[in-house]
Amino acid sequence: MPKEAGASTAHTRAGIDARSPRPLLYAAGMTHVIVLNGGSSSGKSGIARCLQSLLAPEPWLTLGTDTLVDAMPGTGVGIAFGDDGSVSVGPEFRRVEAAWIAGVAAMARAGAHVVVDEVFLGGPASQERWRTALAGLDVLWAGVRCDPQVAAWRETARGNRVPGMAASQAESVHHGISYDVVVDTTRAEAMTCAREIAAKVG
């Protein structure tokens, strides 16, 4: 049976390989995942919401470390918060985190666009866990910086964070991390920062 003119192109645009009924899991040459890394109260959540608006009509899901922590039971999950704002995690947390990261990567491979709101407490090791899971996907790595004093003020204003967390994470989470783009929310609005990041999206 002869092919309809333009059928192959139409199928490809729809995400289907015209040579096979199997759908393509994701399109090459476009950004699948945006990873935002920054300390607590640095403004990542606001930027993520702005990115969802800027990148519309394509739906981008926002998932973050808070998503994981909120989904866990309140005790016995291998994560502890110190009075000084420090955060320590154990093997139980790492095991669940690894499964969660793999799940986010699977969603991206299945065609979902995802903004990941992360805090790289482990420095380069944290980024490497994501790099490994997201191998083969087009990932945009974005650093979200904020002056420690400003982040601490926001933390106090929010009232739902462990005191001291923002200041202790403001610089440490960026040590040894490589980025495609870095924004600073100390004085810039979330939408301004989101536009800088969106400009890098392929």
Disulfide bonds with the S-S distance in Angstrom:
none
